[in-house]
Amino acid sequence: MEALSTVLLIIYAVIGGASTLYLLFGMPVIIIWKILRAAKYHIRLTD
């Protein structure tokens, strides 16, 4: 039973780490892309 708990803990840690890394790297890239696109095509950031 303890081995199963350890495996589940590791799986949840990997899933949590993956989503955290996505937010850490993905969101700034999207924001920078929107700013560059707005500057190049003269459109709003919300489009």
mmCIF file of the N, C-alpha and C atoms, coordinates in Angstrom:
data_MODEL
# 
_entry.id   MODEL 
# 
loop_
_atom_site.group_PDB 
_atom_site.id 
_atom_site.type_symbol 
_atom_site.label_atom_id 
_atom_site.label_alt_id 
_atom_site.label_comp_id 
_atom_site.label_asym_id 
_atom_site.label_entity_id 
_atom_site.label_seq_id 
_atom_site.pdbx_PDB_ins_code 
_atom_site.Cartn_x 
_atom_site.Cartn_y 
_atom_site.Cartn_z 
_atom_site.occupancy 
_atom_site.B_iso_or_equiv 
_atom_site.pdbx_formal_charge 
_atom_site.auth_seq_id 
_atom_site.auth_comp_id 
_atom_site.auth_asym_id 
_atom_site.auth_atom_id 
_atom_site.pdbx_PDB_model_num 
ATOM 1   N N  . MET A 1 1  ? 0.827  -1.196 0.000   1.00 0.00 ? 1  MET A N  1 
ATOM 2   C CA . MET A 1 1  ? 0.000  0.000  0.000   1.00 0.00 ? 1  MET A CA 1 
ATOM 3   C C  . MET A 1 1  ? 0.871  1.258  0.000   1.00 0.00 ? 1  MET A C  1 
ATOM 4   N N  . GLU A 1 2  ? 1.978  1.200  0.726   1.00 0.00 ? 2  GLU A N  1 
ATOM 5   C CA . GLU A 1 2  ? 2.857  2.355  0.778   1.00 0.00 ? 2  GLU A CA 1 
ATOM 6   C C  . GLU A 1 2  ? 3.527  2.596  -0.570  1.00 0.00 ? 2  GLU A C  1 
ATOM 7   N N  . ALA A 1 3  ? 3.835  1.530  -1.287  1.00 0.00 ? 3  ALA A N  1 
ATOM 8   C CA . ALA A 1 3  ? 4.445  1.670  -2.609  1.00 0.00 ? 3  ALA A CA 1 
ATOM 9   C C  . ALA A 1 3  ? 3.473  2.334  -3.578  1.00 0.00 ? 3  ALA A C  1 
ATOM 10  N N  . LEU A 1 4  ? 2.205  1.978  -3.507  1.00 0.00 ? 4  LEU A N  1 
ATOM 11  C CA . LEU A 1 4  ? 1.195  2.595  -4.364  1.00 0.00 ? 4  LEU A CA 1 
ATOM 12  C C  . LEU A 1 4  ? 1.061  4.082  -4.049  1.00 0.00 ? 4  LEU A C  1 
ATOM 13  N N  . SER A 1 5  ? 1.088  4.426  -2.798  1.00 0.00 ? 5  SER A N  1 
ATOM 14  C CA . SER A 1 5  ? 1.015  5.836  -2.405  1.00 0.00 ? 5  SER A CA 1 
ATOM 15  C C  . SER A 1 5  ? 2.220  6.610  -2.925  1.00 0.00 ? 5  SER A C  1 
ATOM 16  N N  . THR A 1 6  ? 3.379  6.000  -2.864  1.00 0.00 ? 6  THR A N  1 
ATOM 17  C CA . THR A 1 6  ? 4.585  6.651  -3.367  1.00 0.00 ? 6  THR A CA 1 
ATOM 18  C C  . THR A 1 6  ? 4.516  6.855  -4.873  1.00 0.00 ? 6  THR A C  1 
ATOM 19  N N  . VAL A 1 7  ? 4.034  5.861  -5.601  1.00 0.00 ? 7  VAL A N  1 
ATOM 20  C CA . VAL A 1 7  ? 3.903  5.978  -7.052  1.00 0.00 ? 7  VAL A CA 1 
ATOM 21  C C  . VAL A 1 7  ? 2.904  7.074  -7.407  1.00 0.00 ? 7  VAL A C  1 
ATOM 22  N N  . LEU A 1 8  ? 1.780  7.127  -6.721  1.00 0.00 ? 8  LEU A N  1 
ATOM 23  C CA . LEU A 1 8  ? 0.788  8.171  -6.984  1.00 0.00 ? 8  LEU A CA 1 
ATOM 24  C C  . LEU A 1 8  ? 1.351  9.555  -6.663  1.00 0.00 ? 8  LEU A C  1 
ATOM 25  N N  . LEU A 1 9  ? 2.115  9.651  -5.596  1.00 0.00 ? 9  LEU A N  1 
ATOM 26  C CA . LEU A 1 9  ? 2.734  10.923 -5.242  1.00 0.00 ? 9  LEU A CA 1 
ATOM 27  C C  . LEU A 1 9  ? 3.688  11.386 -6.336  1.00 0.00 ? 9  LEU A C  1 
ATOM 28  N N  . ILE A 1 10 ? 4.477  10.476 -6.871  1.00 0.00 ? 10 ILE A N  1 
ATOM 29  C CA . ILE A 1 10 ? 5.408  10.812 -7.949  1.00 0.00 ? 10 ILE A CA 1 
ATOM 30  C C  . ILE A 1 10 ? 4.657  11.241 -9.202  1.00 0.00 ? 10 ILE A C  1 
ATOM 31  N N  . ILE A 1 11 ? 3.594  10.533 -9.534  1.00 0.00 ? 11 ILE A N  1 
ATOM 32  C CA . ILE A 1 11 ? 2.795  10.883 -10.723 1.00 0.00 ? 11 ILE A CA 1 
ATOM 33  C C  . ILE A 1 11 ? 2.187  12.268 -10.570 1.00 0.00 ? 11 ILE A C  1 
ATOM 34  N N  . TYR A 1 12 ? 1.612  12.562 -9.403  1.00 0.00 ? 12 TYR A N  1 
ATOM 35  C CA . TYR A 1 12 ? 1.011  13.873 -9.173  1.00 0.00 ? 12 TYR A CA 1 
ATOM 36  C C  . TYR A 1 12 ? 2.065  14.973 -9.176  1.00 0.00 ? 12 TYR A C  1 
ATOM 37  N N  . ALA A 1 13 ? 3.263  14.687 -8.673  1.00 0.00 ? 13 ALA A N  1 
ATOM 38  C CA . ALA A 1 13 ? 4.337  15.675 -8.684  1.00 0.00 ? 13 ALA A CA 1 
ATOM 39  C C  . ALA A 1 13 ? 4.760  16.000 -10.113 1.00 0.00 ? 13 ALA A C  1 
ATOM 40  N N  . VAL A 1 14 ? 4.836  14.990 -10.969 1.00 0.00 ? 14 VAL A N  1 
ATOM 41  C CA . VAL A 1 14 ? 5.214  15.214 -12.374 1.00 0.00 ? 14 VAL A CA 1 
ATOM 42  C C  . VAL A 1 14 ? 4.134  16.023 -13.087 1.00 0.00 ? 14 VAL A C  1 
ATOM 43  N N  . ILE A 1 15 ? 2.881  15.683 -12.848 1.00 0.00 ? 15 ILE A N  1 
ATOM 44  C CA . ILE A 1 15 ? 1.783  16.424 -13.480 1.00 0.00 ? 15 ILE A CA 1 
ATOM 45  C C  . ILE A 1 15 ? 1.782  17.878 -13.018 1.00 0.00 ? 15 ILE A C  1 
ATOM 46  N N  . GLY A 1 16 ? 1.947  18.103 -11.733 1.00 0.00 ? 16 GLY A N  1 
ATOM 47  C CA . GLY A 1 16 ? 1.987  19.464 -11.200 1.00 0.00 ? 16 GLY A CA 1 
ATOM 48  C C  . GLY A 1 16 ? 3.177  20.240 -11.714 1.00 0.00 ? 16 GLY A C  1 
ATOM 49  N N  . GLY A 1 17 ? 4.314  19.586 -11.801 1.00 0.00 ? 17 GLY A N  1 
ATOM 50  C CA . GLY A 1 17 ? 5.507  20.253 -12.322 1.00 0.00 ? 17 GLY A CA 1 
ATOM 51  C C  . GLY A 1 17 ? 5.362  20.621 -13.779 1.00 0.00 ? 17 GLY A C  1 
ATOM 52  N N  . ALA A 1 18 ? 4.745  19.756 -14.569 1.00 0.00 ? 18 ALA A N  1 
ATOM 53  C CA . ALA A 1 18 ? 4.556  20.035 -15.993 1.00 0.00 ? 18 ALA A CA 1 
ATOM 54  C C  . ALA A 1 18 ? 3.649  21.247 -16.200 1.00 0.00 ? 18 ALA A C  1 
ATOM 55  N N  . SER A 1 19 ? 2.555  21.323 -15.450 1.00 0.00 ? 19 SER A N  1 
ATOM 56  C CA . SER A 1 19 ? 1.659  22.470 -15.611 1.00 0.00 ? 19 SER A CA 1 
ATOM 57  C C  . SER A 1 19 ? 2.317  23.757 -15.125 1.00 0.00 ? 19 SER A C  1 
ATOM 58  N N  . THR A 1 20 ? 3.120  23.667 -14.068 1.00 0.00 ? 20 THR A N  1 
ATOM 59  C CA . THR A 1 20 ? 3.831  24.840 -13.582 1.00 0.00 ? 20 THR A CA 1 
ATOM 60  C C  . THR A 1 20 ? 4.850  25.326 -14.608 1.00 0.00 ? 20 THR A C  1 
ATOM 61  N N  . LEU A 1 21 ? 5.583  24.413 -15.221 1.00 0.00 ? 21 LEU A N  1 
ATOM 62  C CA . LEU A 1 21 ? 6.557  24.801 -16.241 1.00 0.00 ? 21 LEU A CA 1 
ATOM 63  C C  . LEU A 1 21 ? 5.875  25.404 -17.459 1.00 0.00 ? 21 LEU A C  1 
ATOM 64  N N  . TYR A 1 22 ? 4.705  24.878 -17.825 1.00 0.00 ? 22 TYR A N  1 
ATOM 65  C CA . TYR A 1 22 ? 3.964  25.453 -18.947 1.00 0.00 ? 22 TYR A CA 1 
ATOM 66  C C  . TYR A 1 22 ? 3.587  26.898 -18.655 1.00 0.00 ? 22 TYR A C  1 
ATOM 67  N N  . LEU A 1 23 ? 3.075  27.145 -17.447 1.00 0.00 ? 23 LEU A N  1 
ATOM 68  C CA . LEU A 1 23 ? 2.695  28.508 -17.093 1.00 0.00 ? 23 LEU A CA 1 
ATOM 69  C C  . LEU A 1 23 ? 3.913  29.418 -16.983 1.00 0.00 ? 23 LEU A C  1 
ATOM 70  N N  . LEU A 1 24 ? 5.003  28.888 -16.484 1.00 0.00 ? 24 LEU A N  1 
ATOM 71  C CA . LEU A 1 24 ? 6.211  29.688 -16.304 1.00 0.00 ? 24 LEU A CA 1 
ATOM 72  C C  . LEU A 1 24 ? 6.797  30.122 -17.641 1.00 0.00 ? 24 LEU A C  1 
ATOM 73  N N  . PHE A 1 25 ? 6.791  29.242 -18.637 1.00 0.00 ? 25 PHE A N  1 
ATOM 74  C CA . PHE A 1 25 ? 7.398  29.553 -19.932 1.00 0.00 ? 25 PHE A CA 1 
ATOM 75  C C  . PHE A 1 25 ? 6.375  29.939 -20.994 1.00 0.00 ? 25 PHE A C  1 
ATOM 76  N N  . GLY A 1 26 ? 5.204  29.350 -20.960 1.00 0.00 ? 26 GLY A N  1 
ATOM 77  C CA . GLY A 1 26 ? 4.222  29.574 -22.018 1.00 0.00 ? 26 GLY A CA 1 
ATOM 78  C C  . GLY A 1 26 ? 3.562  30.935 -21.976 1.00 0.00 ? 26 GLY A C  1 
ATOM 79  N N  . MET A 1 27 ? 3.179  31.378 -20.801 1.00 0.00 ? 27 MET A N  1 
ATOM 80  C CA . MET A 1 27 ? 2.463  32.643 -20.707 1.00 0.00 ? 27 MET A CA 1 
ATOM 81  C C  . MET A 1 27 ? 3.317  33.843 -21.121 1.00 0.00 ? 27 MET A C  1 
ATOM 82  N N  . PRO A 1 28 ? 4.561  33.963 -20.665 1.00 0.00 ? 28 PRO A N  1 
ATOM 83  C CA . PRO A 1 28 ? 5.373  35.101 -21.143 1.00 0.00 ? 28 PRO A CA 1 
ATOM 84  C C  . PRO A 1 28 ? 5.588  35.077 -22.659 1.00 0.00 ? 28 PRO A C  1 
ATOM 85  N N  . VAL A 1 29 ? 5.735  33.894 -23.232 1.00 0.00 ? 29 VAL A N  1 
ATOM 86  C CA . VAL A 1 29 ? 5.917  33.795 -24.686 1.00 0.00 ? 29 VAL A CA 1 
ATOM 87  C C  . VAL A 1 29 ? 4.672  34.295 -25.410 1.00 0.00 ? 29 VAL A C  1 
ATOM 88  N N  . ILE A 1 30 ? 3.510  33.928 -24.922 1.00 0.00 ? 30 ILE A N  1 
ATOM 89  C CA . ILE A 1 30 ? 2.263  34.383 -25.546 1.00 0.00 ? 30 ILE A CA 1 
ATOM 90  C C  . ILE A 1 30 ? 2.115  35.890 -25.420 1.00 0.00 ? 30 ILE A C  1 
ATOM 91  N N  . ILE A 1 31 ? 2.452  36.436 -24.260 1.00 0.00 ? 31 ILE A N  1 
ATOM 92  C CA . ILE A 1 31 ? 2.337  37.884 -24.061 1.00 0.00 ? 31 ILE A CA 1 
ATOM 93  C C  . ILE A 1 31 ? 3.306  38.629 -24.974 1.00 0.00 ? 31 ILE A C  1 
ATOM 94  N N  . ILE A 1 32 ? 4.544  38.154 -25.069 1.00 0.00 ? 32 ILE A N  1 
ATOM 95  C CA . ILE A 1 32 ? 5.525  38.791 -25.962 1.00 0.00 ? 32 ILE A CA 1 
ATOM 96  C C  . ILE A 1 32 ? 5.073  38.685 -27.418 1.00 0.00 ? 32 ILE A C  1 
ATOM 97  N N  . TRP A 1 33 ? 4.535  37.521 -27.796 1.00 0.00 ? 33 TRP A N  1 
ATOM 98  C CA . TRP A 1 33 ? 4.050  37.349 -29.172 1.00 0.00 ? 33 TRP A CA 1 
ATOM 99  C C  . TRP A 1 33 ? 2.917  38.334 -29.469 1.00 0.00 ? 33 TRP A C  1 
ATOM 100 N N  . LYS A 1 34 ? 2.009  38.525 -28.510 1.00 0.00 ? 34 LYS A N  1 
ATOM 101 C CA . LYS A 1 34 ? 0.902  39.454 -28.735 1.00 0.00 ? 34 LYS A CA 1 
ATOM 102 C C  . LYS A 1 34 ? 1.407  40.888 -28.869 1.00 0.00 ? 34 LYS A C  1 
ATOM 103 N N  . ILE A 1 35 ? 2.399  41.264 -28.067 1.00 0.00 ? 35 ILE A N  1 
ATOM 104 C CA . ILE A 1 35 ? 2.946  42.619 -28.153 1.00 0.00 ? 35 ILE A CA 1 
ATOM 105 C C  . ILE A 1 35 ? 3.632  42.832 -29.501 1.00 0.00 ? 35 ILE A C  1 
ATOM 106 N N  . LEU A 1 36 ? 4.427  41.868 -29.932 1.00 0.00 ? 36 LEU A N  1 
ATOM 107 C CA . LEU A 1 36 ? 5.098  41.993 -31.231 1.00 0.00 ? 36 LEU A CA 1 
ATOM 108 C C  . LEU A 1 36 ? 4.098  42.034 -32.380 1.00 0.00 ? 36 LEU A C  1 
ATOM 109 N N  . ARG A 1 37 ? 3.060  41.219 -32.292 1.00 0.00 ? 37 ARG A N  1 
ATOM 110 C CA . ARG A 1 37 ? 2.031  41.203 -33.334 1.00 0.00 ? 37 ARG A CA 1 
ATOM 111 C C  . ARG A 1 37 ? 1.284  42.530 -33.364 1.00 0.00 ? 37 ARG A C  1 
ATOM 112 N N  . ALA A 1 38 ? 1.022  43.091 -32.182 1.00 0.00 ? 38 ALA A N  1 
ATOM 113 C CA . ALA A 1 38 ? 0.328  44.381 -32.122 1.00 0.00 ? 38 ALA A CA 1 
ATOM 114 C C  . ALA A 1 38 ? 1.197  45.493 -32.703 1.00 0.00 ? 38 ALA A C  1 
ATOM 115 N N  . ALA A 1 39 ? 2.489  45.428 -32.458 1.00 0.00 ? 39 ALA A N  1 
ATOM 116 C CA . ALA A 1 39 ? 3.379  46.456 -32.986 1.00 0.00 ? 39 ALA A CA 1 
ATOM 117 C C  . ALA A 1 39 ? 3.526  46.328 -34.505 1.00 0.00 ? 39 ALA A C  1 
ATOM 118 N N  . LYS A 1 40 ? 3.577  45.113 -35.004 1.00 0.00 ? 40 LYS A N  1 
ATOM 119 C CA . LYS A 1 40 ? 3.797  44.905 -36.433 1.00 0.00 ? 40 LYS A CA 1 
ATOM 120 C C  . LYS A 1 40 ? 2.548  45.208 -37.266 1.00 0.00 ? 40 LYS A C  1 
ATOM 121 N N  . TYR A 1 41 ? 1.393  44.727 -36.809 1.00 0.00 ? 41 TYR A N  1 
ATOM 122 C CA . TYR A 1 41 ? 0.167  44.858 -37.597 1.00 0.00 ? 41 TYR A CA 1 
ATOM 123 C C  . TYR A 1 41 ? -0.759 45.958 -37.103 1.00 0.00 ? 41 TYR A C  1 
ATOM 124 N N  . HIS A 1 42 ? -0.368 46.676 -36.062 1.00 0.00 ? 42 HIS A N  1 
ATOM 125 C CA . HIS A 1 42 ? -1.161 47.778 -35.510 1.00 0.00 ? 42 HIS A CA 1 
ATOM 126 C C  . HIS A 1 42 ? -2.560 47.321 -35.111 1.00 0.00 ? 42 HIS A C  1 
ATOM 127 N N  . ILE A 1 43 ? -2.615 46.240 -34.361 1.00 0.00 ? 43 ILE A N  1 
ATOM 128 C CA . ILE A 1 43 ? -3.887 45.753 -33.841 1.00 0.00 ? 43 ILE A CA 1 
ATOM 129 C C  . ILE A 1 43 ? -3.831 45.773 -32.329 1.00 0.00 ? 43 ILE A C  1 
ATOM 130 N N  . ARG A 1 44 ? -4.995 45.621 -31.703 1.00 0.00 ? 44 ARG A N  1 
ATOM 131 C CA . ARG A 1 44 ? -5.051 45.621 -30.242 1.00 0.00 ? 44 ARG A CA 1 
ATOM 132 C C  . ARG A 1 44 ? -4.511 44.316 -29.673 1.00 0.00 ? 44 ARG A C  1 
ATOM 133 N N  . LEU A 1 45 ? -4.087 44.365 -28.437 1.00 0.00 ? 45 LEU A N  1 
ATOM 134 C CA . LEU A 1 45 ? -3.581 43.161 -27.778 1.00 0.00 ? 45 LEU A CA 1 
ATOM 135 C C  . LEU A 1 45 ? -4.686 42.144 -27.534 1.00 0.00 ? 45 LEU A C  1 
ATOM 136 N N  . THR A 1 46 ? -5.922 42.603 -27.453 1.00 0.00 ? 46 THR A N  1 
ATOM 137 C CA . THR A 1 46 ? -7.025 41.697 -27.137 1.00 0.00 ? 46 THR A CA 1 
ATOM 138 C C  . THR A 1 46 ? -7.616 40.998 -28.357 1.00 0.00 ? 46 THR A C  1 
ATOM 139 N N  . ASP A 1 47 ? -7.153 41.325 -29.546 1.00 0.00 ? 47 ASP A N  1 
ATOM 140 C CA . ASP A 1 47 ? -7.673 40.666 -30.760 1.00 0.00 ? 47 ASP A CA 1 
ATOM 141 C C  . ASP A 1 47 ? -7.028 39.309 -30.961 1.00 0.00 ? 47 ASP A C  1 
# 
